[in-house]
């Protein structure tokens, strides 16, 4: 029983010191942040385009029939 506890402690310490996967985790976090920013920019861009198209549509709608 005592040996098992010691083995678990050693394994826990070795896992805490293992840094091999940290770079991958950092890249994943950065990728997620870039994706969130990208979605926000895309949404803002879409709202701007929609507003411009609606404005152009209403302007064209006010023109006389023969000039369309």
C-alpha positions as CSV (number, residue, x, y, z in Angstrom):
1,X,0.0,0.0,0.0
2,X,2.8,2.4,0.9
3,X,4.7,1.5,-2.2
4,X,1.7,2.4,-4.4
5,X,1.4,5.9,-2.8
6,X,5.1,6.4,-3.4
7,X,4.7,5.3,-7.1
8,X,1.8,7.7,-7.5
9,X,3.8,10.6,-6.1
10,X,6.7,9.9,-8.3
11,X,4.5,9.6,-11.4
12,X,2.7,12.8,-10.4
13,X,6.0,14.7,-10.0
14,X,7.3,13.4,-13.4
15,X,4.1,14.4,-15.1
16,X,4.4,17.9,-13.5
17,X,7.9,18.3,-14.8
18,X,7.0,17.0,-18.3
19,X,6.8,20.0,-20.7
20,X,6.8,18.3,-24.0
21,X,3.2,19.2,-24.9
22,X,3.2,22.8,-23.7
23,X,4.0,24.3,-27.1
24,X,1.1,22.4,-28.7
25,X,-1.2,23.7,-26.0
26,X,0.0,27.2,-26.4
27,X,-0.6,27.0,-30.2
28,X,-4.1,25.7,-29.6
29,X,-4.9,28.5,-27.2
30,X,-3.6,31.1,-29.7
31,X,-5.5,29.5,-32.5
32,X,-8.7,29.7,-30.5
33,X,-8.1,33.4,-29.7
34,X,-7.5,34.1,-33.3
35,X,-10.7,32.3,-34.3
36,X,-12.8,34.2,-31.8
37,X,-11.4,37.5,-33.0
38,X,-11.9,36.4,-36.6
39,X,-15.6,35.6,-35.9
40,X,-16.1,39.0,-34.3
41,X,-14.5,40.8,-37.3
42,X,-16.5,38.7,-39.8
43,X,-19.7,39.5,-37.9
44,X,-18.9,43.2,-37.8
45,X,-18.0,43.2,-41.5
46,X,-21.3,41.4,-42.3
47,X,-23.3,44.0,-40.4
48,X,-21.5,46.8,-42.2
49,X,-22.1,45.2,-45.6
50,X,-25.8,44.6,-44.8
51,X,-26.2,48.2,-43.8
52,X,-24.6,49.5,-47.0
53,X,-26.7,47.2,-49.2
54,X,-29.9,48.2,-47.5
55,X,-28.9,51.9,-47.8
56,X,-28.2,51.4,-51.5
57,X,-31.5,49.5,-52.0
58,X,-33.5,52.3,-50.3
59,X,-31.7,54.9,-52.5
60,X,-32.4,53.0,-55.7
61,X,-36.0,52.6,-54.5
62,X,-36.5,56.4,-54.4
63,X,-35.3,56.9,-58.0
64,X,-37.8,57.5,-60.7
65,X,-38.8,54.4,-62.7
66,X,-37.2,55.5,-66.0
67,X,-33.8,56.0,-64.5
68,X,-33.5,52.5,-63.0
